[in-house]
Amino acid sequence: MTNPLLAPWDTPFALPPFAAIRDEDFMPAFDAALAEARANIAAIAGNPEAPSFANTIAAMELAEESLDRVGGVFYNLAGADSTPAREALQRELAPKMSAFSSEIINNRALFQRIETLWQERETLGLDDEQLRVLTLYRRMFVRSGAQLDGAAAERLTAVKARLAVLGTEFGQNLLADERDWFLPLSADDLEGLPDFVIASARAAAEERGLEGHVLTLNRSLIVPFLQSSPNRPLRQRAYEAWVARGANGNASDNRAIAAEILSLREERAKLLGYPSFAAYKLEPEMAKTPQAVRDLLMRVWTPARAKAEADAAVLEGRMHAEGVNGDLEAWDWRYYSQARRLEEHDLDEAALKPYLSLEAMIGAAFDCANRLFGLEFRPLDVPLYHPDVRAWEVTRNGKHVAVFLGDYFARGSKRSGAWCSAMRSQRKLGGEVRPIVVNVCNFAKGDPALLSWDDARTLFHEFGHALHQMLSDVTHGFISGTSVARDFVELPSQLYEHWLSVPEVLEKHAKHWKTGQPMPADMVQRLLAASTYDQGFATVEFVSSALVDLAFHEGAAPADPMAKQAEVLADLGMPKAIRMRHATPHFAHIFSGDGYSSGYYSYMWSEVMDADAFAAFEETGDAFDPAMAEKLERFILSAGGSREAEALYTDFRGRMPGVEPLLKGRGLLDAA
């Protein structure tokens, strides 16, 4: 029987044939694809002809097509719809894929061809994109150890293999803790909860095959529970379970894994000649140095902490007024803050959510993309990997642009958080290839599904990433879409969030799911007026996480990461009633792979730009100004990594921004 992952995909838009793919198809497909890729790489390295861009770099771009196709399906499924078989495959694949990568980096003949091209680059007649791709290929090889030899090269290969295994284990342990924990809620426990929380708890029970209502560790359920439950002991129990993910002393405890990862990262950096992993990791980013990151974070930390401490005093006063003695605790903050928001801004989440149905917010995101970039979205009726997933064809002026998949609901088989990925990336080399882009979220199910304001922002955020993929217009897949500096990649996503707050967007799309009536104008005004509410809390929990991440990687690896985390927070004067957004044992951004390691600050670095970039639209007097939208697409969304991030942003805006727009956007300018 033909393996469907290896056969031609005779499906609409060459989508993966999900209905035909079984878990047992993956490993044979990976083995065949790896063998094909190895043969292709060997042919490139052993080519008797003198190296040229076409027979070396362009050939490498196409050498792993089958592997990219198989991996594009598997790794999306492994994150969004895991099974025991897929988790076992991930563990088996981690060292295999790392070994393959190291084989390529350590291929002396291959690197010599790249080095020859690099040395002769001025005489090759390369266009700007080709020179950029050559530069990035050489940089990747050098930073991966291609210039090492002997024992150092062997050790680096072993270190990278072990890191791949540990990153997989960390993510799977976190998924296990999130999947396995739930708290049955009695009728008394439901007292004081709004209807949408009760409905979400009922849906969570049904998803687990249980009667009644349960609380889970999904953010879209536990946060509104913490905001609305008057039962303080129950809030404490739920909160402590939430923040204990990965640190329960069981088989899925991540603390020892985090320590080993940090130690190996330090060794990796030292083998490559860097003083620290942070110095290594930040070199190709916009920030360049650990000190530049620290400078930005501390510039924001000081006013954020002052604001949070002032807010904590107010909230503790409210708590004492209710007859609850003692200090304000982390499981109290959201409850009393929600009550304060209702009092000061007359904003009640239960009254707001009916205007923010999932359907309405998808429609709003699509409509903004249409007004800005002329994109249109047509639903597709095609087999997909889970019944919850939906698909749209994206077109412009009748021409196919991409396929967009939306996987919006929480389930036990899905890792936490929200993300955007591509099952297939855009490129023109070897023929026009249009992308298949996936947004994955963890919204609570409901009938209908109603979003919080934070949920709606998340939807817009991930769709901003999707636009970066879908509007990509480059020749080489190596620099396609989101293949940009880590501290630049969040610019399109965070920028797109701004359009959710445009009053005309809310007036058009924020309609009551039952009556169809638009959100009342005074509610819109109150919502926007409260946009900076509780930003002291939000900024403190984020910046503390980013500073701990930086401290982990800036010097010698700590033998005890939990002790180092406590030391950093104490030195910062962390407010007692606020915890890190991501404590070490569940800090998947930096431990479940290398992506955001020493890079969690990237969201804030990009926020400096997104605040300034949206100001460019505001300065025209039109949030949908066509000329500004065209510049945004041309210089940022379609450009991928075709130039350095600073050059792309400067082309769009004419200059790099300062930190003031970020502080203003978070309501912290006065506190600074």
MIGU-804320 format. One line per 10 residues: number of its first residue (from 1); their letters; for each residue x, y, z of C-alpha. Coordinates in steps of 0.2 Angstrom, whole numbers. Example, Ala and Ser with C-alpha at 12.3 -4.5 7.8 and 13.67 -1.06 7.14 Angstrom:
// MIGU-804320
1	AS	62 -22 39  68 -5 36
// end
This chain:
// MIGU-804320
1	MTNPLLAPWD	0 0 0  7 17 -5  12 28 10  0 44 8  13 55 14  25 50 0  12 49 -14  7 64 -25  -6 74 -16  -20 75 -28
11	TPFALPPFAA	-31 85 -17  -38 103 -18  -23 115 -16  -12 100 -13  -18 99 5  -11 85 15  -23 70 13  -28 70 31  -41 56 30  -29 44 23
21	IRDEDFMPAF	-14 47 35  -12 36 49  1 38 63  10 22 57  14 31 41  25 44 48  41 35 53  42 26 36  39 42 27  52 51 38
31	DAALAEARAN	65 37 34  62 38 15  62 57 16  78 58 26  86 45 14  81 56 -1  88 72 7  104 63 12  106 58 -6  103 75 -13
41	IAAIAGNPEA	115 83 -1  128 71 -5  126 75 -24  128 93 -20  143 91 -10  151 79 -22  147 89 -38  163 90 -48  158 106 -56  164 122 -48
51	PSFANTIAAM	152 129 -35  139 141 -41  124 148 -33  112 137 -43  121 121 -40  124 124 -22  113 136 -13  98 134 -24  100 115 -25  101 115 -6
61	ELAEESLDRV	84 125 -5  76 111 -15  85 96 -7  73 93 7  56 95 -1  50 78 4  56 80 22  48 97 23  32 90 17  31 76 29
71	GGVFYNLAGA	38 87 43  25 100 40  11 88 43  18 79 58  25 93 68  8 103 66  -1 87 72  11 84 86  7 101 94  -11 103 90
81	DSTPAREALQ	-18 85 91  -6 74 100  -8 56 103  3 43 113  9 37 96  14 54 90  22 58 106  33 42 105  37 47 87  42 64 93
91	RELAPKMSAF	54 56 105  61 45 92  63 58 79  71 71 90  89 63 90  86 57 72  83 75 65  97 82 75  109 70 68  104 74 51
101	SSEIINNRAL	106 92 54  123 89 61  128 79 46  124 93 35  134 106 45  149 94 47  150 90 29  166 98 25  164 97 6  147 106 7
111	FQRIETLWQE	153 120 18  169 122 7  157 125 -8  147 138 2  163 146 8  170 148 -9  154 156 -15  155 168 0  173 173 -4  169 176 -22
121	RETLGLDDEQ	152 184 -19  156 201 -27  160 192 -44  145 181 -45  132 193 -52  120 189 -38  104 199 -36  100 206 -18  90 191 -13  103 179 -18
131	LRVLTLYRRM	116 188 -9  106 189 6  102 170 6  120 166 3  125 177 18  112 168 29  117 150 24  135 154 28  130 162 44  119 147 49
141	FVRSGAQLDG	134 135 45  146 145 55  135 147 70  131 129 70  149 123 71  155 121 53  172 128 57  175 116 71  184 100 69  189 85 79
151	AAAERLTAVK	183 83 97  175 100 98  164 96 82  160 79 90  155 86 106  144 100 98  135 87 88  132 77 104  126 93 114  114 97 100
161	ARLAVLGTEF	107 80 100  104 79 118  96 97 118  84 91 105  79 76 116  77 87 131  66 100 122  54 87 117  53 79 134  50 97 142
171	GQNLLADERD	35 100 130  28 83 132  29 84 151  20 100 151  6 94 140  4 79 152  2 90 167  -10 101 158  -20 86 151  -21 76 167
181	WFLPLSADDL	-26 89 179  -44 94 182  -55 99 196  -73 94 197  -84 108 202  -99 106 214  -115 116 213  -108 127 227  -92 129 218  -102 137 203
191	EGLPDFVIAS	-109 150 214  -105 167 208  -98 162 191  -105 170 176  -115 159 163  -100 158 151  -88 151 164  -101 138 169  -104 134 151  -85 132 147
201	ARAAAEERGL	-83 121 163  -97 110 157  -89 109 139  -73 104 148  -81 90 157  -89 84 141  -73 84 132  -66 72 145  -82 61 145  -87 67 162
211	EGHVLTLNRS	-104 73 169  -106 90 177  -93 104 177  -74 103 178  -60 116 179  -45 114 169  -28 122 167  -33 130 150  -30 149 151  -47 153 143
221	LIVPFLQSSP	-56 144 157  -45 146 172  -42 165 170  -61 169 170  -63 157 185  -50 167 195  -58 183 190  -75 178 195  -75 165 209  -79 172 226
231	NRPLRQRAYE	-72 156 234  -55 161 240  -49 143 245  -55 136 228  -46 150 219  -30 146 228  -31 128 224  -34 131 206  -21 144 205  -7 134 213
241	AWVARGANGN	-11 119 202  -10 131 187  7 138 192  14 121 197  14 114 180  30 105 177  35 105 195  24 92 204  38 80 208  31 67 197
251	ASDNRAIAAE	37 59 180  33 75 171  43 86 182  53 98 172  65 106 184  80 94 181  77 95 162  78 114 163  95 113 173  102 101 160
261	ILSLREERAK	96 112 145  104 128 153  121 119 156  121 112 138  117 128 130  131 136 140  143 123 134  137 125 116  140 143 116  158 141 123
271	LLGYPSFAAY	162 128 110  158 141 97  168 154 105  155 165 114  156 171 132  138 165 135  123 158 127  114 175 127  129 183 118  128 169 105
281	KLEPEMAKTP	109 169 103  107 188 102  121 191 90  110 190 74  95 198 82  90 216 82  95 218 100  113 211 96  118 211 115  112 205 132
291	QAVRDLLMRV	115 223 138  103 230 125  90 218 130  92 222 149  92 241 145  75 240 137  67 228 150  73 239 164  67 255 156  50 247 156
301	WTPARAKAEA	51 237 173  53 252 184  37 261 179  28 245 178  33 239 195  28 256 202  11 255 194  8 237 200  13 241 218  1 256 218
311	DAAVLEGRMH	-13 244 211  -9 231 224  -12 243 238  -29 247 231  -34 229 228  -28 224 245  -39 238 252  -54 231 243  -50 214 250  -49 220 268
321	AEGVNGDLEA	-65 230 266  -73 213 262  -67 207 279  -53 196 272  -38 199 282  -20 196 277  -10 200 262  -16 201 244  -10 185 236  -8 180 218
331	WDWRYYSQAR	-25 170 218  -33 186 224  -27 199 211  -38 194 196  -54 193 207  -52 210 215  -45 218 199  -60 212 189  -72 220 203  -62 236 202
341	RLEEHDLDEA	-63 237 183  -82 235 184  -83 249 196  -71 261 188  -75 257 170  -92 249 171  -84 234 161  -91 217 165  -83 202 156  -100 193 156
351	ALKPYLSLEA	-108 208 148  -94 211 135  -92 193 129  -109 191 120  -102 204 108  -86 195 105  -92 178 98  -78 168 89  -88 170 72  -89 189 74
361	MIGAAFDCAN	-70 190 78  -65 179 63  -76 190 52  -67 206 59  -50 199 56  -54 194 38  -63 211 35  -48 221 41  -37 210 29  -48 214 15
371	RLFGLEFRPL	-48 232 18  -30 233 21  -23 221 8  -38 216 -3  -39 198 3  -55 188 2  -59 172 11  -69 157 5  -74 143 16  -68 126 10
381	DVPLYHPDVR	-76 109 13  -61 98 14  -55 84 25  -44 91 39  -35 83 54  -48 87 68  -67 90 67  -64 107 75  -52 113 62  -59 125 48
391	AWEVTRNGKH	-52 130 31  -53 145 19  -46 148 2  -37 166 2  -38 175 -14  -34 193 -21  -43 199 -36  -48 181 -40  -30 174 -39  -26 161 -26
401	VAVFLGDYFA	-15 167 -12  -15 154 2  -25 141 12  -29 146 29  -33 134 43  -41 139 60  -40 127 74  -47 138 88  -54 127 103  -44 119 118
411	RGSKRSGAWC	-43 100 120  -33 88 129  -22 83 114  -17 101 111  -2 110 119  -6 126 128  -5 143 121  -8 150 104  3 149 88  5 151 70
421	SAMRSQRKLG	14 139 59  15 134 40  12 117 34  19 123 18  29 140 15  29 151 1  42 151 -12  45 154 -31  61 143 -33  57 128 -43
431	GEVRPIVVNV	39 134 -47  26 145 -38  22 137 -21  8 145 -11  7 143 8  -4 133 19  -5 142 36  -12 137 52  -18 147 67  -20 137 83
441	CNFAKGDPAL	-28 144 99  -35 137 115  -52 145 117  -65 138 128  -79 129 118  -97 136 120  -113 137 110  -109 149 103  -90 151 108  -89 168 116
451	LSWDDARTLF	-72 176 118  -64 188 131  -56 204 125  -39 195 128  -45 180 117  -50 192 103  -33 200 104  -25 183 103  -35 179 88  -29 195 79
461	HEFGHALHQM	-12 192 85  -10 175 77  -19 181 61  -5 194 60  7 180 60  -3 172 47  -3 187 35  16 187 37  16 170 29  2 172 17
471	LSDVTHGFIS	8 188 9  26 182 8  33 186 -9  51 179 -11  60 167 -22  69 157 -8  59 147 5  74 150 17  69 168 19  50 166 17
481	GTSVARDFVE	36 173 28  41 173 47  59 168 43  66 184 51  75 190 67  66 183 82  64 201 89  56 206 73  44 191 70  31 198 83
491	LPSQLYEHWL	30 215 74  16 209 61  6 200 74  7 213 88  3 227 75  -12 218 69  -19 218 86  -21 237 85  -35 235 72  -46 226 84
501	SVPEVLEKHA	-47 242 94  -52 253 79  -69 260 84  -77 257 66  -71 239 67  -80 236 84  -95 245 77  -96 234 62  -92 217 70  -94 217 89
511	KHWKTGQPMP	-112 212 88  -122 203 100  -123 184 95  -141 182 99  -149 199 94  -137 205 81  -136 222 89  -120 231 89  -110 234 104  -117 250 112
521	ADMVQRLLAA	-107 265 108  -104 269 127  -98 251 130  -86 253 115  -80 270 123  -78 261 140  -69 247 133  -56 258 124  -54 269 139  -49 254 149
531	STYDQGFATV	-36 248 137  -22 251 149  -31 245 164  -20 233 175  -5 235 163  6 236 178  1 218 182  3 212 164  19 221 161  27 215 178
541	EFVSSALVDL	22 197 174  30 198 157  45 208 160  50 197 175  49 182 164  60 190 151  73 195 164  74 178 172  76 171 154  90 183 151
551	AFHEGAAPAD	98 179 168  98 160 164  108 163 148  118 178 152  131 170 163  136 153 170  122 141 169  114 139 186  115 122 194  97 126 202
561	PMAKQAEVLA	87 136 190  73 138 203  85 146 215  91 157 202  74 162 197  70 167 215  86 177 216  82 187 201  65 190 207  71 196 224
571	DLGMPKAIRM	84 207 216  70 215 205  59 218 220  45 207 212  28 212 219  22 199 231  5 196 223  11 194 205  20 179 199  30 177 182
581	RHATPHFAHI	19 174 167  29 158 164  38 151 179  53 140 174  45 122 175  32 127 162  42 141 152  39 132 136  45 147 125  63 145 131
591	FSGDGYSSGY	64 126 136  53 117 123  66 120 109  78 135 106  65 147 98  63 160 112  78 155 123  87 171 128  73 179 117  57 180 127
601	YSYMWSEVMD	61 199 127  56 199 109  38 203 111  43 219 120  56 223 107  43 221 94  30 231 104  42 246 103  40 245 84  21 240 83
611	ADAFAAFEET	16 255 93  26 266 81  20 257 66  2 259 70  5 277 74  10 279 55  -8 274 51  -15 286 64  -5 300 57  -14 299 41
621	GDAFDPAMAE	-31 300 49  -36 283 42  -32 267 51  -35 258 33  -25 271 23  -21 262 7  -4 270 4  2 265 21  -5 248 19  4 245 3
631	KLERFILSAG	20 251 12  17 239 26  15 224 14  29 229 2  42 232 16  37 220 30  24 207 26  29 202 9  48 204 12  51 189 24
641	GSREAEALYT	69 190 29  76 197 12  85 211 22  90 214 39  75 219 51  82 236 54  82 240 36  65 233 33  57 243 47  67 259 42
651	DFRGRMPGVE	61 257 24  43 257 30  44 270 43  59 281 39  68 278 55  69 267 70  57 271 85  61 275 103  53 267 118  40 281 122
661	PLLKGRGLLD	26 274 111  27 257 120  26 266 137  11 276 131  2 261 124  4 253 141  -1 268 151  16 269 159  22 285 152  18 295 168
671	AA	25 282 179  41 283 170
// end
